[in-house]
Amino acid sequence: MPSATDETAHAQAVGEEIGSPVSTEDQIVGDRLPALPIEVLCQVVDYVHFFPSAQRDLWALTLVSQSWYAAAVASLYKKPDISGKNFGLFVRTLCPSINAHIRKTCFSSMVKELNMSKLVHDSTKSLTSRILGRLKDGLEIFVAPQASFAVNCLAALSKCHYLRELDLSYVSESIGLLQLLRSVSKLSRLEKLFIRCKLDYPADRGPPNVVWPPKLKALRLSACINGNDIVIFTTIPKSLVSLTLRHCRGLNGESIRTILMNSGDVLESFKFEPRTSDSLIYIDLLHWIEHAPRLRRLFIPASSSSIRADYDFPISLRYSAQNPHPLEHIEFDCTHLDLYGSELDYEDIWLAIAEGYLGRVRRLGFRHQFNVQPWRTNRTELQDLDDLLRALAREDGQEANIKEQDAGVYICT
């Protein structure tokens, strides 16, 4: 048991050590009230999770009695809200000693999700590595800090065998993709990987020997992708269903088409978020979806999207209403159009959907800036699109993936 001095110090910060879990056999709270059954306490703890003040409320519950402590302490540490204000005490709780073999703490196995994105200079690279080493037996979701994560943390990260989601998109230090994959390729439970890295695949090498995590389903990549780097996408695992390319330098419409040719056979969701300076990349939408036969969700910028049916395209490869592509949901990012006062050609979109060139699209989104109100300027065109999508969803019946009540047009910011 921690000393009374330790408990008092940690009680000053939300989400810090209150003591070690103890028996729940106590039957009296104070001198009067009988203790509630442990099942009731657990129901209350689960309910508290829905509120923004969950961490502070759970911390308060651990101070009520031994029964409340035993019921709430695991939830308190399951998803701690870490900031610069309470990070020091949090570290003292999880890492009471630099040497892990001298003093251990039972709280490290309770932490399932650790988000350190709010930290900038509050931690160090060695301390981040030490924290990962302490949490390796239970950590499932990890969001790395900006300045205190580097290559020397990869060794500790590779031992977190329960990890399901890894987000390195905030890390400022550039880490090579191949070096990163060597560390995480043996994480058999990893399903989501968000990274900002460098590819730099040597031009004089042959086919890359890249090993991805075996159960990877979602990949979000931010990198500078040059011509030879595209060969990396030939190694995409068959388990991958979602790919996001975010603020990738060096990309153009042809290189994205090549990426889809190499990995489109497995993708069900593709999202392309260009930088502002690259917003005019030409997107030949019909050719893109041709190379992704399983694609269901597509998120792309609308600033340069070509949606008009290309009648020179080989008729044997063209999708139609009789042979539809499985694409169901498209969202256009129109923020760059808003900057220049341009608009989409909604008539082309209507014709492409009606004639089956855009697959079985039943849900269509348009992302605009806060001060743009397309319902006022394009009410008729958007209403026609909404009516068409709902009518098509009605014809699909109740067994369709997108029901009539979920189909139509939506506007988001």
Beta strands, then each sheet from edge to edge (+ up, - down):
strand 1: 28-29
strand 2: 33-34
strand 3: 113-115
strand 4: 141-143
strand 5: 165-168
strand 6: 192-196
strand 7: 218-222
strand 8: 242-246
strand 9: 269-273
strand 10: 283-284
strand 11: 297-301
strand 12: 305-306
strand 13: 329-333
strand 14: 363-367
strand 15: 408-412
sheet 1: 1+ 2-
sheet 2: 3+ 4+ 5+ 6+ 7+ 8+ 9+ 11+ 13+ 14+ 15+
sheet 3: 10+ 12+
end
